[in-house]
């Protein structure tokens, strides 16, 4: 099998590819990665030279290139996306182009060659929930330009299933953490700042609540959906650890040996969703998914990885600070 994986030089996509390449099963897929290598993607995340990996630098909006790669694919897993909420608030055009138009280009090519399509999305498409957890049937109510562009791509992907019969499966995950995450996201940003003796920015009172999912658990969930999921279905993938941003900050301060005087309160983000919580009983009951990473251990391992891998994150962080 030849698997086309978009956006796999980034955090989650590269973790997924590394997981697949680690398998020595006789039916382990060959993987073609298509990635534009924007600010958040780096070849350092991939095992370039692996005999089952081919890397192609390119844009998912490039219809000619996408058509060529799709013609050789047996299945596609679509990670490629602009994903940073603050960047979407400052300017939404890139998010619409990549997340909506790019997904449409991929879907059109998948339809031409009848290639099954796994679309990776986010719990942010649901909006905010005061209590309880969202099932997959909950109406979408995105509040940021980023989440609106992802909701649009979800609906577009599902429409290709309902209109054309294309095998489309959608996953919606909670907040990921783990090694190789780009250092403008909250955990690597806070850890890298604290390791450098800098302050960390906490939005408002830090009361916003997120469910945390280790990236390796997320990848296992995606693989279950790819190999065993049903066409036309949406699957939530959660981690089972809900924390307020203030609680998370406290854990990161403790892990880095820092005090609360290193925290700088900043003006809250516009349209900041108060709480996310996904009901992941469907993927558990249908496909046998259960997260394997204890959050305390996973967070400690993640902090240790950033402490030991400055050569990975320092150039990326410097690039962001210069931009």
MOTALIN-V116871 format. One record per residue. N is the residue number from 1. SS is DSSP state (H for helix, E for strand, L for the rest). PSI is psi in degrees with one decimal (999 if undefined). OMEGA is omega in whole degrees, -180 to 180 (none if undefined). Layout:
{{N;SS;PSI;OMEGA} {N;SS;PSI;OMEGA}}
This chain:
{{1;L;138.3;174} {2;E;117.7;-177} {3;E;124.6;174} {4;E;120.8;-178} {5;E;117.6;-179} {6;E;147.1;175} {7;L;26.4;-173} {8;L;10.8;168} {9;L;-1.9;177} {10;L;-169.6;-171} {11;H;-62.9;-173} {12;H;-42.6;-179} {13;H;-40.4;-180} {14;H;-35.5;176} {15;H;-38.9;178} {16;H;-45.2;180} {17;H;-43.0;178} {18;H;-38.5;178} {19;H;-44.5;-179} {20;H;-39.0;-179} {21;H;-22.4;179} {22;L;-16.2;-180} {23;L;136.0;174} {24;L;19.4;178} {25;L;145.3;-178} {26;L;-24.5;-180} {27;L;15.9;179} {28;L;134.6;-173} {29;L;152.5;163} {30;E;145.7;-173} {31;E;128.8;170} {32;E;118.8;179} {33;E;127.7;172} {34;E;117.1;-178} {35;E;138.8;-179} {36;L;-14.4;-175} {37;L;54.8;172} {38;L;-168.3;-174} {39;L;-30.4;-173} {40;L;-4.5;-179} {41;L;141.9;179} {42;L;140.6;178} {43;H;-16.9;177} {44;H;-15.7;178} {45;H;-10.6;-172} {46;L;152.1;177} {47;L;70.4;179} {48;L;132.5;-177} {49;L;-10.3;176} {50;L;137.2;-174} {51;L;-19.9;180} {52;L;10.2;-177} {53;E;129.8;171} {54;E;131.3;178} {55;E;132.3;176} {56;E;120.7;176} {57;E;123.3;-179} {58;L;174.1;-173} {59;L;133.2;178} {60;L;-12.6;175} {61;L;-4.4;178} {62;L;94.6;-172} {63;H;-36.6;-179} {64;H;-45.4;179} {65;H;-45.3;-180} {66;H;-42.1;180} {67;H;-43.1;-180} {68;H;-44.6;-178} {69;H;-36.9;-179} {70;H;-31.7;179} {71;L;-23.3;-178} {72;L;2.6;-174} {73;L;148.0;173} {74;L;-20.5;180} {75;E;152.4;178} {76;E;138.5;172} {77;E;117.6;-167} {78;E;99.2;176} {79;L;-27.3;-167} {80;L;124.4;-179} {81;L;149.0;162} {82;L;129.1;-168} {83;L;0.0;-175} {84;L;116.3;-173} {85;H;-46.2;-178} {86;H;-38.4;177} {87;H;-36.8;-180} {88;H;-31.7;178} {89;H;-37.1;-180} {90;H;-23.8;179} {91;L;118.4;-171} {92;L;-11.0;-170} {93;H;-45.6;-179} {94;H;-32.0;-179} {95;H;-41.3;178} {96;H;-43.3;-178} {97;H;-52.0;-176} {98;H;-51.0;-171} {99;H;-32.7;-178} {100;H;-59.3;-177} {101;H;-42.6;179} {102;H;-40.8;177} {103;H;-39.5;178} {104;H;-41.5;178} {105;H;-44.7;179} {106;H;-43.6;-180} {107;H;-41.5;178} {108;H;-42.7;179} {109;H;-40.8;178} {110;H;-38.0;178} {111;H;-41.1;180} {112;H;-36.1;-175} {113;H;8.5;178} {114;L;53.8;-179} {115;L;120.6;177} {116;E;146.1;-165} {117;E;118.7;174} {118;E;118.9;-175} {119;E;120.1;-176} {120;E;119.4;-178} {121;E;-156.8;-169} {122;E;153.1;176} {123;H;-14.4;-178} {124;H;-17.2;179} {125;H;-20.5;-178} {126;H;-17.2;-179} {127;L;-122.6;-179} {128;L;146.7;-178} {129;L;129.1;-176} {130;L;-39.0;-179} {131;L;161.6;-179} {132;L;-166.6;-177} {133;L;149.6;-179} {134;E;128.4;164} {135;L;169.0;-179} {136;L;-20.3;-178} {137;L;-2.3;-178} {138;L;138.2;178} {139;L;146.6;179} {140;L;136.3;-178} {141;L;62.6;-175} {142;L;148.2;-176} {143;L;-9.9;177} {144;L;158.3;175} {145;H;-36.3;177} {146;H;-55.3;-176} {147;H;-30.6;176} {148;H;-38.5;179} {149;H;-35.2;177} {150;H;-40.8;176} {151;H;-40.3;178} {152;H;-43.0;-180} {153;H;-34.5;175} {154;H;-50.3;-177} {155;H;-37.3;178} {156;H;-46.3;-180} {157;H;-46.0;-179} {158;H;-31.4;177} {159;H;-34.8;177} {160;H;-29.6;174} {161;H;-47.5;-174} {162;H;-35.0;-178} {163;H;-45.2;-171} {164;H;-9.8;-178} {165;L;12.5;178} {166;L;138.5;178} {167;L;100.9;-180} {168;E;132.8;175} {169;E;135.2;-176} {170;E;133.5;172} {171;E;144.0;176} {172;E;114.6;-173} {173;E;159.8;170} {174;L;-173.9;-174} {175;E;125.1;179} {176;E;152.3;170} {177;E;162.8;179} {178;L;-177.2;-180} {179;L;155.5;174} {180;L;14.7;178} {181;L;135.3;-176} {182;L;135.1;-168} {183;L;25.6;167} {184;L;-6.0;173} {185;L;159.2;-163} {186;H;-47.5;-176} {187;H;-52.3;178} {188;H;-30.5;176} {189;H;-48.8;-179} {190;H;-44.9;-178} {191;H;-47.8;-178} {192;H;-40.1;177} {193;H;-45.8;-178} {194;H;-38.4;178} {195;H;-28.1;180} {196;L;5.4;179} {197;L;15.2;-178} {198;L;170.4;175} {199;L;162.8;176} {200;E;141.1;-177} {201;E;124.8;178} {202;E;120.7;-180} {203;E;128.8;173} {204;L;-130.2;-180} {205;L;0.1;178} {206;L;26.5;-175} {207;L;-5.5;-180} {208;L;132.8;-173} {209;E;135.0;177} {210;E;150.9;172} {211;E;129.0;-173} {212;E;133.7;-173} {213;E;122.5;177} {214;E;138.1;-174} {215;H;-32.4;180} {216;H;-35.5;174} {217;H;-41.1;177} {218;H;-45.8;-178} {219;H;-38.0;176} {220;H;-39.1;177} {221;H;-42.8;178} {222;H;-42.4;-179} {223;H;-35.8;174} {224;H;-42.3;179} {225;H;-41.4;-179} {226;H;-41.3;-172} {227;H;-25.4;-173} {228;H;-8.0;-176} {229;L;168.5;-179} {230;L;140.2;178} {231;L;140.2;177} {232;L;3.6;-176} {233;L;154.7;173} {234;E;137.4;179} {235;E;119.7;172} {236;E;140.2;177} {237;E;111.5;-177} {238;L;169.1;-179} {239;L;-23.6;177} {240;L;12.8;178} {241;E;102.2;178} {242;E;128.5;179} {243;E;144.5;169} {244;E;158.7;177} {245;H;-32.3;178} {246;H;-42.0;178} {247;H;-43.0;178} {248;H;-42.9;179} {249;H;-43.2;178} {250;H;-41.2;178} {251;H;-39.3;-180} {252;H;-38.2;176} {253;H;-45.8;-179} {254;H;-43.2;-178} {255;H;-28.9;-178} {256;L;6.2;178} {257;L;35.9;-178} {258;L;163.4;-180} {259;L;173.7;-178} {260;H;-13.3;176} {261;H;-7.5;176} {262;H;1.8;-178} {263;E;130.1;178} {264;E;118.1;179} {265;E;131.2;179} {266;E;160.0;-180} {267;L;137.5;-176} {268;L;150.3;178} {269;L;143.5;175} {270;L;134.4;176} {271;L;29.7;-173} {272;L;115.8;179} {273;L;136.4;-175} {274;L;-44.5;-174} {275;E;137.2;172} {276;L;142.1;174} {277;L;116.6;-180} {278;E;141.5;170} {279;L;112.0;-178} {280;L;25.7;180} {281;H;-27.9;-179} {282;H;-50.1;-179} {283;H;-29.4;176} {284;H;-48.8;-175} {285;H;-39.5;-176} {286;H;-40.4;-169} {287;H;-4.1;176} {288;L;20.5;-179} {289;L;132.5;169} {290;L;127.7;179} {291;L;140.1;-175} {292;L;-15.4;-174} {293;L;119.4;169} {294;L;133.4;-173} {295;H;-41.4;-178} {296;H;-44.8;179} {297;H;-43.3;-179} {298;H;-40.1;180} {299;H;-41.8;179} {300;H;-41.9;179} {301;H;-36.9;179} {302;H;-45.9;177} {303;H;-42.7;180} {304;H;-37.6;179} {305;H;-44.6;179} {306;H;-34.2;177} {307;H;-36.0;-175} {308;H;-5.3;-173} {309;L;47.6;177} {310;H;-34.7;-178} {311;H;-21.3;177} {312;H;-48.5;-170} {313;H;-24.5;-177} {314;H;-45.0;178} {315;H;-36.4;179} {316;H;-41.6;-179} {317;H;-38.0;178} {318;H;-36.7;179} {319;H;-41.8;179} {320;H;-42.8;-177} {321;H;-27.4;177} {322;H;-23.0;-174} {323;L;999;none}}
